[in-house]
């Protein structure tokens, strides 16, 4: 894991946002370093997704500040987020089922030839190149993504983000509804992204998944941050206690 003495890749300070008078996120601070995975846990309605939507540009916080590489930024839309190399991979993956991997990778950002035609050959070559880097076992380049397994679809979504220079990745329950083999594939992808220095915020309900994939875990309850812990220094029960009781474990308090 990256040393915490360095400038964080992302720092969210005292973020608050209300909807209809109810504080969905109440003065929450989290950070993320290069080559690190930080898990965000909590029951439905805990505020974790709302917090991260302030980073992805889906929401704009009422209060608080966001710093990227130590510089204060104002993120008001997903386009703003993307301009700061932040990409979000939602659970739905936002893939066009009838298109192949290359067409999905470049959807809306197609490569064109000098004469202005879509350059299918170059897009496939680029897709093969990045897939070889991230998931060398991926072979199904010429079938619609609807024919791919869950892990392979996840590979396409991740490759799209990385190809367009994501440095900060937000992943929403990346292993939900995947079998053990597929889950392992996604775990390997995440390890590869860490090696490349990306920082990943991982929203998840599954404590075991967080313990396996994350370096640190931030637990939220009722819109507040209960605490952030080093997963190697706590047990599943410690994190469960944070989620249910809203109390940090003794060694992390």
C-alpha positions as a printed Julia matrix, in Angstrom:
253×3 Matrix{Float64}:
   0.0     0.0     0.0
   1.13    3.54   -0.69
   2.71    5.39    2.22
   0.25    7.8     3.8
   2.93   10.47    4.14
   2.54   11.23    0.45
  -0.05   13.63   -0.91
  -3.33   11.74   -1.31
  -4.64   11.13   -4.79
  -8.07   12.12   -3.46
  -9.01   13.9    -0.29
 -12.65   14.56    0.56
 -12.89   16.88    3.57
 -15.99   17.46    5.68
 -18.43   16.56    2.91
 -22.09   17.2     3.74
 -25.17   16.9     1.54
 -28.86   17.01    2.43
 -32.0    15.97    0.6
 -35.29   17.43    1.79
 -33.8    18.48    5.12
 -32.29   15.05    5.83
 -28.48   14.88    5.99
 -27.52   12.0     3.73
 -23.82   12.7     4.36
 -22.76   14.56    7.5
 -19.21   16.04    7.63
 -17.44   12.99    6.22
 -13.71   12.95    5.4
 -12.0    10.15    3.47
  -8.85    9.92    1.38
  -7.23    7.64   -1.17
  -3.6     7.13   -2.18
  -2.09    5.89   -5.46
  -1.99    2.1    -5.67
  -4.53    1.76   -2.87
  -8.04    0.31   -2.61
 -10.32    1.88    0.0
 -13.57    0.06    0.69
 -16.72    1.98    1.57
 -19.11   -0.06    3.68
 -22.43    0.43    5.41
 -26.08   -0.55    5.27
 -28.31    0.76    2.49
 -28.94    4.41    3.27
 -25.66    4.76    5.22
 -24.51    7.45    2.78
 -21.62    5.69    1.07
 -23.06    5.91   -2.45
 -24.14    9.52   -1.92
 -20.66   10.44   -0.69
 -18.99    8.89   -3.7
 -21.48   10.52   -6.1
 -20.07   13.86   -4.9
 -16.72   12.66   -6.31
 -18.18   11.21   -9.53
 -20.06   14.44  -10.26
 -23.57   12.95   -9.97
 -24.17   15.2    -6.93
 -22.63   18.44   -5.72
 -21.93   18.62   -1.98
 -23.6    21.35    0.1
 -20.44   21.67    2.2
 -16.88   20.42    2.19
 -13.92   20.34   -0.14
 -12.42   17.89   -2.6
  -8.69   17.8    -3.36
  -7.1    15.86   -6.22
  -3.31   15.48   -5.89
  -3.38   18.21   -3.24
  -5.23   20.74   -5.41
  -8.74   21.88   -4.55
 -11.23   21.07   -7.31
 -14.88   21.84   -7.98
 -16.71   18.82   -9.37
 -20.21   19.67  -10.58
 -20.76   17.04  -13.27
 -19.45   13.68  -14.51
 -17.6    15.65  -17.22
 -15.78   17.61  -14.47
 -14.93   14.31  -12.75
 -13.59   12.82  -15.97
 -11.43   15.9   -16.54
  -9.72   14.98  -13.23
  -9.21   11.37  -14.42
 -12.04   10.02  -12.27
 -14.04    7.19  -13.84
 -16.99    5.33  -12.34
 -17.87    1.7   -13.01
 -21.45    1.2   -11.91
 -22.9    -2.18  -11.02
 -24.9    -2.11  -14.27
 -21.57   -1.52  -16.13
 -23.34    0.71  -18.71
 -22.34   -1.54  -21.61
 -24.21   -1.72  -24.93
 -25.14   -5.41  -25.04
 -25.44   -5.65  -28.83
 -21.92   -4.29  -29.46
 -18.55   -6.06  -29.15
 -15.76   -5.19  -26.71
 -14.02   -2.64  -28.98
 -17.26   -0.82  -29.84
 -18.05   -0.61  -26.12
 -14.57    0.55  -25.23
 -14.81    3.48  -27.65
 -18.56    4.12  -27.37
 -19.09    7.85  -27.86
 -15.31    8.32  -28.34
 -14.82    6.36  -31.56
 -11.51    6.45  -33.41
 -11.87    7.65  -37.0
  -9.76    7.43  -40.14
  -8.46   10.51  -41.92
 -11.46   10.36  -44.22
 -13.81   10.46  -41.21
 -14.95    6.83  -41.12
 -15.02    4.82  -37.89
 -11.7     2.96  -37.7
 -12.88   -0.49  -36.57
  -9.5    -2.15  -37.18
  -7.61    0.36  -35.02
 -10.22    0.21  -32.27
  -9.97   -3.59  -32.16
  -6.14   -3.42  -32.12
  -6.2    -0.92  -29.23
  -8.75   -3.05  -27.37
  -6.6    -6.17  -27.8
  -3.58   -4.25  -26.53
  -5.2    -3.02  -23.3
  -7.0    -6.31  -22.69
  -3.72   -8.17  -23.03
  -2.34   -5.91  -20.31
  -5.3    -6.23  -17.94
  -6.75   -9.66  -18.64
  -4.51  -11.77  -20.93
  -7.09  -14.62  -20.97
  -9.73  -12.45  -22.65
 -10.32  -13.78  -26.18
 -13.9   -12.92  -27.14
 -13.29   -9.78  -29.18
 -15.81  -10.36  -31.94
 -18.99  -11.23  -30.06
 -21.6    -8.91  -28.52
 -20.82   -8.26  -24.85
 -24.2    -9.86  -24.01
 -22.45  -13.19  -24.77
 -19.7   -12.52  -22.2
 -19.57  -13.73  -18.6
 -19.94  -11.28  -15.72
 -16.2   -11.12  -15.09
 -15.43  -10.59  -18.77
 -18.0    -7.76  -18.95
 -16.35   -6.21  -15.89
 -13.01   -6.47  -17.76
 -14.44   -4.47  -20.68
 -15.79   -1.75  -18.37
 -12.47   -1.5   -16.51
 -10.45   -1.48  -19.75
 -12.59    1.4   -21.03
 -11.86    3.45  -17.91
  -8.13    2.69  -17.94
  -7.74    3.33  -21.67
  -9.07    6.84  -21.16
  -6.47    7.55  -18.46
  -8.44    6.97  -15.28
  -6.24    7.54  -12.23
  -9.11    7.31   -9.75
 -11.61    4.5   -10.16
 -14.94    4.22   -8.38
 -16.25    0.64   -8.42
 -19.76   -0.18   -7.26
 -20.0    -3.77   -5.96
 -17.74   -5.18   -8.7
 -18.12   -8.81   -7.59
 -21.88   -8.81   -6.88
 -23.64  -11.74   -8.57
 -20.34  -13.26   -9.8
 -19.28  -16.85   -9.15
 -15.99  -17.69   -7.34
 -13.92  -17.94  -10.56
 -15.29  -14.66  -11.91
 -14.73  -12.96   -8.56
 -11.11  -14.13   -8.67
 -10.76  -12.62  -12.17
 -11.98   -9.25  -10.9
  -9.63   -9.51   -7.89
  -6.7   -10.04  -10.3
  -7.81   -7.05  -12.38
  -7.86   -4.89   -9.25
  -4.35   -6.06   -8.3
  -3.16   -5.13  -11.81
  -4.7    -1.64  -11.5
  -3.02   -1.16   -8.11
   0.36   -2.03   -9.65
  -0.25    0.67  -12.25
  -0.74    3.2    -9.45
  -4.49    3.72   -9.74
  -6.47    4.52   -6.62
  -9.78    2.7    -6.23
 -12.82    3.46   -4.09
 -14.76    0.21   -3.77
 -18.38    0.39   -2.63
 -19.43   -2.99   -1.26
 -21.8    -4.77    1.1
 -19.69   -7.9     1.36
 -17.23   -7.72    4.24
 -15.27  -10.75    2.95
 -14.83   -9.07   -0.42
 -13.59   -5.88    1.27
 -11.18   -7.81    3.52
  -9.73   -9.52    0.45
  -9.58   -6.62   -2.01
  -9.03   -3.5     0.1
  -6.13   -1.91    1.97
  -8.37    0.24    4.16
 -12.08    0.32    4.88
 -14.22    3.34    5.73
 -17.52    2.49    7.41
 -20.54    4.79    7.33
 -23.78    4.7     9.31
 -26.67    7.18    9.15
 -24.65    9.55    6.99
 -21.68    9.69    9.33
 -18.22    8.16    9.14
 -17.77    5.63   11.94
 -14.1     5.22   11.16
 -11.43    4.17    8.68
  -9.37    1.08    9.49
  -6.44   -0.83    8.03
  -8.03   -4.15    7.04
  -4.91   -6.08    8.06
  -5.29   -4.85   11.63
  -8.95   -5.71   12.13
 -11.22   -8.75   11.87
 -14.47   -9.29    9.99
 -16.23   -8.98   13.37
 -14.61   -5.6    14.03
 -15.96   -4.24   10.74
 -19.36   -5.85   11.32
 -19.48   -4.1    14.7
 -18.74   -0.79   13.01
 -21.55   -1.34   10.49
 -24.17   -2.54   13.0
 -23.26   -0.79   16.25
 -21.65    2.3    14.78
 -18.57    1.95   16.97
 -14.95    1.73   15.83
 -12.95   -1.27   17.15
 -10.82   -0.57   20.22
  -7.51   -0.7    18.36
  -8.77    1.72   15.69
 -10.53    4.11   18.08
